[in-house]
């Protein structure tokens, strides 16, 4: 199996693409942001809230782990993801426009929002929280460039069965975000179909 | 802005004459930005906000290939322009990173102020003509070198013209710029004089 080589540059570039995409979503009408394409699906705002909930776990862990990491005295090297961690990451990563390995969201990661009651202020709050948390994510990736990241592991949000070094946790989060960006594209496509039918 | 900094800035715009008042206004458009070694000045995916003139330090502009490796497109250094120019002009997300390879001091001008220079001082159109001509000729020379010269010839041609401050940056950046493996660059450095 090919190695999964992780670099902060690649991760920053992909995170910026996602942040730009979410900024563009902010321009959408309220109805498009809050209309799920069917009764079982989330709407766009719920997807973003889910991403914020998922990141909250890492927000705390990153703040705990950084003071424990020593500074690098040289330029950082690429990081090779370990086998088991790579497998977990690849299960999240979408393949083109497909979300393989469909999985049920754990209860604690579900967005507790009622799309019917989402008003402008509440939607704004969801976007604001998303950008605040993922601004922290970006800062964490940037900070990791000057740290020895191969010394301290953190438990994943799935539980201690998966332990990540920082670059692995970043990659897991990015693959998870990319997966949900595909979901958002699907929601928007389905909305178009609903309007035209 | 101190006199040394202004001298570097003025040298970058050689044929532009200002009255005292114009000079004060021109100076006021620039701000000093300081970066540590390995700081990103501009990230891929973000939009370039400034056009820079380098006061001190070396910076590399690079894109990532499919394997995530850095492919160096160019360098900036004392007295040269810097920034991701296409992103700056088009105000579109950059495809490239601009990274400080040495601690860097740069003078920065925003896009609206940069554009206002042309409107306020028509001499800047002449500067712009000369500047873009120079950039184009530089890129053409590099393209010909990459496509026609051997690794050793590329190494010699580059080392003969590059300023000394560029020779002390990590070799992998120079190797990438010259489209060769770091091992090849290292071997040439040890065996070829220029």
Interface residues (C-beta under 8 A of the other chain):
Chain A: X5 X6 X7 X9 X10 X12 X13 X14 X15 X16 X17 X19 X20 X75 X76 X78 X142 X145 X146
Chain B: X38 X40 X43 X44 X45 X46 X64 X67 X68 X70 X93 X97 X170
